[in-house]
Amino acid sequence: MTPWPDIEWSIREASGAPFAIESRFGTGGGCINESHVIRGRGRAYFVKLNARERLPMFEAEAEGLNEMAGSNTVRVPLPVCHGANDEASWLVLECFEFRPASGKGMRELGRNLARMHRVTAERFGWRRDNTIGSTPQVNTPDADWIAFWRNRRLGYQLKLAAEKGHRGRLLEGGERLLEKLPAFFAGCAPRPSLLHGDLWSGNVGFAAEGTPVIFDPAVYYGDREADLAMTELFGGFAPDFYAAYNETFKLDPGYGVRKQLYNLYHVLNHLNLFGGGYQGRAELMIGELLAQV
C-alpha cells in the first residue's frame, strides 16, 4: 500500500475535478520532508510527505501559507489539500517551475516583503503553534515583544539545548543575554508584523514570469527585522532586494545590532537539530551581543 491513491482522492475532493497521477518524480533540497511533483489531467502539484503523526505540521504550514496569501502581497504556493492515512501524512500545494533570480525579481521581492510586513496584528505570536524546521515553534500571543522573544524564542531554544546536553558557556552566556534583552530595544518599539518566519534563500523561488514566490513558512506576527535578519544569515539575497525593501519600508538604525540577536534563534535551532559546530557559533554570537550592552 502507498499513500498515492489516497492523495489522488484528496485532490479530487478538494478540487471538485477528476484527477489521476500520470507521472511522479521526487525532488531534492529538503531535509525534513520527502517531496514529489505529480502530474495528471494536464495539472501539476507539489506534494510533501512525512510520517502520519506529522499531519499537524502540515496543517499549520497550510494555514500559514493562507495567512500570507490573504495579505495580497508576496506570492506563495496555495495549499490544495492535506491529509493522512495509516502510512503517511501529506500536503499538496500549487506547483511552480522556478528560474534563476533577476535584479527585477529581487527588487519585487524586497518591495512585496515590505508590504507584507505592514500587515499587523494586535499581539505578537499567532493563533496556533507551528514548526521551525522540525522543531516546535511556540506562538502563544503576548503584547510584549521582549517577553515574547525571551520566552517563546531564545529561552525556548536554550532550554532545548540544555536538554540535549549543550551546557557550559552556551547556557551561562545565554541566560545573561536573556536578562539584558531590553537594552537592545532602547528607543525601538517593534510592531507585530506578519512574518514568513524562516526566510532564507532556499525558501524563495522565482516563477516562470519572474514573480517572486516564498514558501516553507514558520508564520507568526513579530518584529519585521527578524525576517530581514534571516535573509542575511546564509546569504543569497542580492543588494537590489535590500535596497527595494528599505525604500518601501525604511529600517531602524538599530537593526545592525539586533539582526544578530534574531539570527541567534536560528543558529540555536540548527544546533538543536543538527549539533556539530553550531554550538561554537552560538557561543560566539552570544559573546558579541553581550559586548554590545
C-alpha positions as CSV (number, residue, x, y, z in Angstrom):
1,M,0.0,0.0,0.0
2,T,1.2,3.5,-0.8
3,P,-0.3,6.9,0.1
4,W,-0.8,7.9,-3.6
5,P,-4.3,6.6,-4.1
6,D,-5.5,8.5,-1.0
7,I,-3.6,11.6,-2.2
8,E,-5.4,11.3,-5.6
9,W,-8.7,11.1,-3.7
10,S,-7.8,14.1,-1.5
11,I,-7.0,16.2,-4.6
12,R,-10.3,15.2,-6.3
13,E,-12.3,16.1,-3.2
14,A,-10.5,19.5,-2.8
15,S,-10.6,20.5,-6.5
16,G,-14.0,19.0,-7.4
17,A,-12.5,17.7,-10.6
18,P,-11.2,14.3,-11.8
19,F,-7.6,13.6,-11.1
20,A,-5.2,10.6,-11.5
21,I,-1.5,10.6,-11.3
22,E,0.1,10.0,-14.7
23,S,3.7,10.8,-13.7
24,R,5.6,11.4,-10.4
25,F,9.2,12.2,-9.6
26,G,10.9,13.0,-6.3
27,T,12.6,16.4,-5.8
28,G,15.6,17.2,-3.6
29,G,16.5,20.1,-1.4
30,G,14.7,19.3,1.8
31,C,15.9,17.5,5.0
32,I,12.6,17.4,6.8
33,N,10.1,16.0,4.3
34,E,10.0,13.8,1.3
35,S,8.8,15.8,-1.7
36,H,7.4,15.0,-5.2
37,V,5.9,16.6,-8.2
38,I,2.9,14.8,-9.6
39,R,1.2,15.4,-12.9
40,G,-2.1,14.3,-14.4
41,R,-5.1,15.6,-16.3
42,G,-2.9,18.5,-17.5
43,R,-2.3,19.6,-13.9
44,A,0.8,19.5,-11.7
45,Y,1.0,19.6,-7.9
46,F,3.9,19.7,-5.4
47,V,3.5,17.1,-2.6
48,K,5.2,16.9,0.7
49,L,5.2,13.6,2.6
50,N,6.1,12.7,6.2
51,A,5.1,10.3,8.9
52,R,1.3,10.2,9.7
53,E,1.9,11.8,13.1
54,R,3.3,14.9,11.4
55,L,0.0,15.9,10.0
56,P,-0.4,18.9,12.4
57,M,2.9,20.3,11.0
58,F,1.3,20.3,7.5
59,E,-1.9,21.7,8.8
60,A,0.0,24.6,10.4
61,E,2.0,25.1,7.2
62,A,-1.1,25.3,5.1
63,E,-2.7,27.8,7.5
64,G,0.5,29.9,7.4
65,L,0.5,29.9,3.6
66,N,-3.1,31.0,3.6
67,E,-2.3,33.8,6.1
68,M,0.3,35.2,3.8
69,A,-1.8,34.7,0.7
70,G,-4.6,36.7,2.4
71,S,-2.2,39.7,2.7
72,N,-2.2,40.1,-1.1
73,T,1.5,41.0,-1.0
74,V,4.1,38.2,-1.7
75,R,3.0,35.3,-3.8
76,V,3.0,31.9,-2.1
77,P,2.1,28.4,-3.3
78,L,-1.5,27.9,-2.5
79,P,-2.4,24.9,-0.4
80,V,-4.7,22.4,-2.3
81,C,-5.3,19.8,0.5
82,H,-3.7,17.9,3.3
83,G,-4.4,14.6,5.0
84,A,-3.1,11.4,6.4
85,N,-3.6,7.6,6.2
86,D,-2.0,4.8,8.2
87,E,1.2,5.2,6.2
88,A,1.9,8.9,5.8
89,S,0.7,12.4,6.0
90,W,0.8,14.8,3.1
91,L,0.4,18.4,2.0
92,V,-0.5,19.2,-1.6
93,L,0.5,22.6,-3.0
94,E,0.3,24.7,-6.1
95,C,3.4,23.8,-8.3
96,F,5.8,26.2,-9.8
97,E,8.6,25.9,-12.3
98,F,11.3,28.2,-10.9
99,R,14.0,30.1,-12.9
100,P,17.1,32.0,-11.7
101,A,16.6,35.3,-9.9
102,S,16.9,38.5,-11.8
103,G,17.6,42.0,-10.5
104,K,14.0,42.9,-11.2
105,G,12.7,39.9,-9.4
106,M,14.9,40.6,-6.3
107,R,13.6,44.2,-6.3
108,E,10.0,43.0,-6.5
109,L,10.6,40.5,-3.7
110,G,12.0,43.3,-1.5
111,R,9.0,45.6,-2.2
112,N,6.5,42.8,-1.7
113,L,8.0,41.6,1.6
114,A,8.0,45.2,2.9
115,R,4.3,45.4,2.0
116,M,3.6,42.1,3.8
117,H,5.4,43.4,6.9
118,R,3.0,46.3,7.0
119,V,0.2,43.8,7.7
120,T,0.0,43.8,11.5
121,A,-1.9,42.1,14.4
122,E,-2.8,43.2,17.9
123,R,-0.2,40.9,19.6
124,F,3.0,39.1,18.9
125,G,2.7,35.4,18.1
126,W,-0.1,33.6,16.3
127,R,-3.3,31.7,16.8
128,R,-1.5,28.4,16.7
129,D,1.9,26.8,17.2
130,N,3.9,25.6,14.2
131,T,7.4,24.4,13.5
132,I,10.8,25.9,12.6
133,G,12.3,23.1,10.6
134,S,11.1,20.1,12.6
135,T,11.4,21.9,16.0
136,P,8.2,23.0,17.6
137,Q,7.7,26.8,17.5
138,V,5.6,28.2,20.3
139,N,3.4,31.1,19.2
140,T,1.3,31.8,22.3
141,P,0.4,35.5,21.9
142,D,2.0,38.2,24.0
143,A,1.6,42.0,23.9
144,D,5.3,42.4,25.0
145,W,7.8,41.7,22.2
146,I,10.8,41.4,24.5
147,A,8.9,38.9,26.7
148,F,7.9,37.0,23.6
149,W,11.4,36.8,22.2
150,R,12.8,35.9,25.6
151,N,10.2,33.2,26.5
152,R,9.0,31.8,23.1
153,R,12.2,32.1,21.1
154,L,15.6,32.3,22.6
155,G,14.6,30.9,26.0
156,Y,12.8,28.0,24.4
157,Q,15.8,27.1,22.2
158,L,18.2,27.4,25.1
159,K,16.0,25.0,27.1
160,L,16.0,22.5,24.3
161,A,19.8,22.9,24.0
162,A,20.2,22.1,27.8
163,E,18.0,19.1,27.4
164,K,20.3,17.8,24.6
165,G,23.4,18.3,26.8
166,H,24.7,21.6,25.4
167,R,25.5,23.5,28.6
168,G,28.5,25.4,30.0
169,R,29.4,28.7,28.3
170,L,26.3,28.4,26.0
171,L,23.8,28.4,28.8
172,E,25.7,30.8,31.1
173,G,26.0,33.4,28.3
174,G,22.5,32.7,27.1
175,E,21.0,33.4,30.5
176,R,22.9,36.6,30.8
177,L,21.7,37.6,27.4
178,L,18.1,36.9,28.3
179,E,18.4,39.3,31.2
180,K,19.8,42.1,29.1
181,L,17.3,41.9,26.2
182,P,15.7,45.3,27.0
183,A,18.9,47.1,26.3
184,F,18.7,46.1,22.6
185,F,15.4,47.9,22.2
186,A,16.1,51.3,23.7
187,G,14.0,53.8,21.7
188,C,12.6,51.0,19.5
189,A,9.0,49.7,19.6
190,P,8.5,46.8,17.2
191,R,5.1,46.2,15.8
192,P,3.5,42.7,15.3
193,S,4.2,42.3,11.6
194,L,3.2,39.3,9.5
195,L,6.4,37.3,9.1
196,H,7.4,34.4,7.0
197,G,9.5,33.2,9.9
198,D,12.1,31.1,8.1
199,L,13.2,33.3,5.2
200,W,16.4,32.0,3.9
201,S,17.3,31.8,0.2
202,G,16.2,28.1,0.0
203,N,12.7,29.2,0.7
204,V,12.5,31.7,-2.2
205,G,11.9,31.0,-5.9
206,F,11.1,32.9,-9.0
207,A,8.2,31.7,-11.2
208,A,8.5,31.4,-15.0
209,E,7.3,35.0,-15.5
210,G,9.8,36.2,-12.8
211,T,7.4,36.7,-10.0
212,P,9.0,36.0,-6.6
213,V,7.4,33.2,-4.5
214,I,8.1,32.4,-0.9
215,F,7.3,29.0,0.7
216,D,8.1,26.6,3.6
217,P,7.0,29.2,6.2
218,A,7.1,29.3,10.0
219,V,4.5,32.1,10.2
220,Y,3.9,34.4,13.2
221,Y,3.5,38.1,13.9
222,G,6.7,39.6,15.2
223,D,9.4,42.3,14.6
224,R,9.9,42.6,10.9
225,E,13.6,42.8,11.5
226,A,13.6,39.1,12.3
227,D,12.6,38.2,8.7
228,L,15.2,40.6,7.3
229,A,17.9,39.2,9.6
230,M,17.5,35.7,8.4
231,T,17.9,36.7,4.8
232,E,21.5,37.7,5.8
233,L,22.3,34.6,7.9
234,F,23.1,32.3,5.0
235,G,23.3,34.8,2.1
236,G,21.7,34.5,-1.3
237,F,19.8,37.8,-1.4
238,A,21.1,40.5,-3.8
239,P,21.7,44.1,-2.9
240,D,18.7,45.0,-5.1
241,F,16.5,43.2,-2.6
242,Y,17.6,45.2,0.4
243,A,17.6,48.5,-1.4
244,A,14.0,47.9,-2.6
245,Y,12.9,46.8,0.9
246,N,14.4,49.9,2.6
247,E,12.9,52.2,0.0
248,T,9.5,50.8,0.7
249,F,9.7,50.4,4.5
250,K,12.8,52.0,6.0
251,L,14.7,50.0,8.6
252,D,15.6,51.4,12.1
253,P,19.3,52.2,12.6
254,G,19.4,49.6,15.5
255,Y,18.8,46.8,13.1
256,G,22.5,46.3,12.5
257,V,22.9,45.0,16.1
258,R,19.5,43.4,16.6
259,K,19.9,41.2,13.5
260,Q,22.5,39.1,15.4
261,L,20.0,38.7,18.2
262,Y,17.4,37.4,15.8
263,N,19.7,35.1,14.0
264,L,20.8,33.6,17.2
265,Y,17.4,31.9,17.4
266,H,18.0,30.1,14.1
267,V,21.6,29.2,15.0
268,L,20.4,27.7,18.2
269,N,17.7,25.8,16.3
270,H,20.3,24.4,14.0
271,L,22.3,23.3,17.0
272,N,19.3,21.5,18.4
273,L,18.5,19.9,15.0
274,F,22.0,19.1,13.7
275,G,24.5,19.6,16.5
276,G,28.1,19.9,15.2
277,G,29.8,23.3,15.0
278,Y,26.7,25.3,15.7
279,Q,27.4,25.4,19.5
280,G,30.7,27.3,18.9
281,R,28.9,29.7,16.5
282,A,26.1,30.3,19.0
283,E,28.6,31.0,21.8
284,L,30.5,33.4,19.6
285,M,27.3,35.3,18.8
286,I,26.2,35.4,22.4
287,G,29.6,36.9,23.4
288,E,29.4,39.5,20.6
289,L,25.9,40.5,21.7
290,L,26.8,40.8,25.4
291,A,29.7,43.0,24.4
292,Q,27.2,45.5,22.9
293,V,25.4,46.1,26.3
